Amino acid sequence: MPLTLSSNVTPADCPQIATSVYEASLFPQKPTFRLGCRGVGNREVEIAQTQAICEQTMSGKPYMRWLKVVDTDDPQPNKIVGGAMYELHETNPFADEEGQRPIAYHYPDGAERELVTQLIESGSRWRKERMSRPHIFLQTAWTHPVYQRRGCARLFMQHIVTIATELGLDCWLHATPMAVSLYERYGFHVVEYGQRRAVLPAMGERDREGRLVDEEYQRVWRTLEDQMGPVPLIPMQRPGIPQKSGAPQLNSTY
C-alpha cells in the first residue's frame, strides 16, 4: 500500500478531503471538529460543511498550504487517505485584527453561535499572544482510520518540519491529547495543558453581540455544551533556528 505525499491540492480534491477528515474525526472522536463543523447527526450534511470550509481556505488565502497523502495502489485514482493544512506567515498575521472576533457563523444565531465563538476565540487569543512573528501553524492534520499507523502522518509531518527548519521558523499547533506523543517525535513540546473556555452570560444580561439572555438561551447553551464536552487546548511548539547566510527566504516556493 504505497503512500505518496503531494502538495498539488486543488478544489477538486475537497469532496475527498472532506469525507476523509469527517471519518478521521470519529475514530477517535475529536471535540475540536465541532468548532468548525456544526454537529447535526447527519453524515452528508457534516461532510458538506467540511467541504465548504476546505474550498474557502483554497480561495484567496495564499498563506494556507494543503498537503494530501494518496494511496497509489488503490484502484480509485487519487485516493486521498490523509493530509494536512498549515499556515505559513511571513509577518505577524494578527497585526490588523485588533478587536475582531472569529464569529462562528456556521452555527445558528443565538446561544450556540456565542458558545462556539467563545471557544474558538480562546484558542485564537492564545495564538495572538504567542505567535506574533513569522511562523508556521499546523491548522489541521488527519489520517483516515483505515490508514492509521501506516506512515501517513510521517509523510506530511516530515515535510512541514523540513520547511520550518529550512526557513528557521517556529512551528506551532494545537494538539489533541492522543496526538501529543506523535508531535513530540518531530521536535514539538507541550507549552501548556488546558481547555478552551466559554462563559455563559447571566440571566437578563446581553451577550457580546447584544442578544438578550433568557431561559431558552441558557437551555440551548447548556445543551450544546454538554454535547460537546470539554474541548482541549494543548499548544505545542517546535522552536525555529535562525537562518544562516544563503538559506532559503520566506518568499521561496513551498
C-alpha positions, 0 to 999 in steps of 0.5 A: 500500500504505497503512500505518496505525499503531494502538495498539488491540492486543488478544489477538486480534491475537497469532496475527498478531503472532506469525507476523509477528515469527517471519518478521521474525526470519529475514530477517535472522536475529536471535540475540536471538529465541532468548532468548525463543523456544526454537529447535526447527526447527519453524515452528508450534511457534516461532510458538506460543511467540511467541504465548504470550509476546505474550498474557502481556505483554497480561495484567496488565502495564499498563506494556507498550504494543503498537503494530501497523502494518496494511496497509489495502489488503490484502484480509485485514482487519487485516493486521498487517505490523509493530509494536512493544512498549515499556515505559513506567515511571513509577518505577524498575521494578527497585526490588523485584527485588533478587536475582531472576533472569529464569529462562528457563523456556521452555527445558528444565531443565538446561544450556540453561535456565542458558545462556539465563538467563545471557544474558538476565540480562546484558542485564537487569543492564545495564538495572538499572544504567542505567535506574533512573528513569522511562523508556521501553524499546523491548522489541521492534520488527519489520517483516515482510520483505515490508514492509521499507523501506516506512515501517513502522518510521517509523510506530511509531518516530515515535510512541514518540519523540513520547511520550518527548519529550512526557513528557521521558523517556529512551528506551532499547533494545537494538539489533541491529547492522543496526538501529543506523543506523535508531535513530540517525535518531530521536535514539538513540546507541550507549552501548556495543558488546558481547555478552551473556555466559554462563559455563559452570560447571566440571566437578563444580561446581553451577550457580546453581540447584544442578544438578550439572555433568557431561559431558552438561551441558557437551555440551548447553551447548556445543551450544546455544551454538554454535547460537546464536552470539554474541548482541549487546548494543548499548544505545542511548539517546535522552536525555529533556528535562525537562518544562516547566510544563503538559506532559503527566504520566506518568499521561496516556493513551498 
